[in-house]
Amino acid sequence: MSPFPALPGFYQTLFLHLEPVSTFIPVLMTHIYPGAAWFHYQLIPSDAPVPTFLDPRSTMAIWQLGNCYMLLSMLSSFVFRAVRDALPNNPVAQERILGASLFAMAVADVHEPLNSIVATFVGLPEDLRYSPHLWNSMTHGNITTVIVLLAGRIAWFMGIGRKRYYFGQPKDSTATKSK
C-alpha cells in the first residue's frame, strides 16, 4: 500500500504540489516582487500603466490578502504532508483529516458573496465578464484555477479515480470501527 492511499496520483499532484505552489506565488508577488501596487492593479485587467503608488490602507489590505494565500499554501503543503507521514498505514484517518481540510477549502471556494469565483466575476467590468480571452493571469487564477481546484475537491469526495476509505462508506463498516 502506498504511504498516502487517501490522496493518490492526480489528487496528490493537484493538492500536495500544484495548489501549494499556486497559492504561494501570490505571496511572493504581494510582498517581494512586483509588489502590492502591481498586485492591486492586476485584480481587474487593464491596458493602463501600473500605478507606482498605492495608499497605505490598500497596501495593508493586499499584504493581508498575501498572508491569506500563505496560510492556504502552508495548510495544503504542510498539513497534508504531516497526515501522510504521521498516518502512513491508516487510510481511514488520512481520509477523515484530508476530507475536513478539503471540505473547508471547498466551502471557501463556493461561499457567496465573498468567494473568489463570484467576487472576481461580479467585480469585473461587464465588457470583461464574458471575455476570458481578455482576462489576465490574476483573473484566471481567481476564476479558472479556483474552478479546477473545486472540481478536483468534488471529484475526490465522489471517489472518482480513487478508493474511498471513509467518505461514502456505510457507517457500520469496518473502516469506521478502526478509529
N, C-alpha and C positions, 0 to 999 in steps of 0.2 A: 504494500500500500504506500502510496505517495505520502510524504510528511504533511501535505496540505490538501487532503481529499475534498474538503468543503469549498475550495477555491481552485478548481482545475483549469488547465490550459488557457483558453481565451479569457476567462474571468480573471485568472491570475495576472495575465498580461495587462488587461484593462484596469483592474482595481489596485494591483500591487505595484505596477510600473508606470503605465500611461497617466492615470489620474493624478498620482502624486507629482509627477513632472509637470503636467498641465496646470496644476494649481500652485506650483511653486514658481513658475515663470512670472506670473503677475507680482509676486513678492519682490523679485529682483527688479522688475520694471518700475514698480512704485517707489522702492527705497533706494535703488542704486542708479540704474540707467534704463531708459531715458528720463525717468523721474515722474513725480506726481503731476506736474502740469501737462506733460505729454499724455500720461495715462488718462487724466480727466478729459482732455481734449478728444481722445480716441473713442470715448464712450459712444459718441454719435459721429458716424463717418462724415467727413467734410473735406473740401479741397482747399479751404483757407489755411494760412500758415498757423503752426502751433504757437500759442502764446508763450512768452518767456516768463510770465509771472502768473502765479495763482495765489489768490488771497489766502491768508493763514487758516481760515476755517475750512476751506475746500481742501487745502493741503493736508490738514489733520484728518479730514474725512477719508481722503484717498489713502493715507497711511494706515488708518484703521481698517479700511477695506483690504489693504495688503496683508494686514495681520490676520484677518479672517481667512484669506486664501492660505496663509501659512498654517493656520490651525487645521484646515481641511487636508492640506498636504501631509502634515505630520500624522493626523489620525489615520488616513488610508495607508500611509507608509509604515509608521512605527507600530501602531496598534495591530494591524493585520499581520505584520511580521512577528510580533510578540505572540499572537494567537497561534500562528504556525509553529513557532519554536517551543512554546510552553505546553502545547497540547498536540504533539505530533501523532499520537495514536488514539485520539479522541475526536472523531469527526462530528459526533453529535454536539459536543461542547463548542467545537470550532464553528459549526454552522449556526448555533444559537447566538454566539457573540458577533460573528460576521453579519448575521441577519439583523441584529439590533442596530449595528452601525449602518448597514446598507439601507435599512428602513428609515433611519433618521436622515440620511442623505437624500433619499427619495422624497421624503416629506418636504425637505428644504427645496428640492427641485420643483415640486408642484404646488407648494403652499402659496395661495394668492392673497393679496396682490403683490407681495414683496419678493416673489421668486425671480430667479434670473431670467427665465424664458419670457414670462409675461411682462415683467417690468422693462426688460430691454425692448421687446417688441412694441409695447404701448408707448415707450419713450422715444421711439424713432419717429422722425418726421414722416408724414403719410406717403410721400414720394419714395421713401426708402423701405417701408414695411414689407412690401411685396416684391422687392427687387434684390434678392440675395446676391446677385452678381455685383451689386454696388456696395455691399457690406464690407467692412474692413475685418481684420483678424480679431479684433476685440468683439465685434458684433457676432461673428461666427462662434467665437469662444463662449459667449453668453447665451447663444441660442442653439446653434448647431451642435456644439460639443456637449452641452447640458442635455440635449435631447438624446444623443448617442449614449451618454452615461446613464440616463434614466431608463432607456430601453434595455441596457445591459443589466441594470438592477432588477427590472421587471422580469427579464428572461431568467436571471439567477433564481429569483423566488419561484418562478414557474417550473424550475428544474430543467430548462432546455439545455441540452448538451452536458448535463452533469447528473450524478446520482444525488438524490436528496437523502439526508440523514435525520433531519428534524422537521423542517417546514414541509407541510404536505403529507406528513406521516400520521397514521392513526394515533390517537392519544394513548391507547393501551399497548402500543408496540414496544418491543424490547429496546428500541432506540431511546425512548423517553425514560425507561427504567434504569438507564446507566448514569443517572445524574450524580 
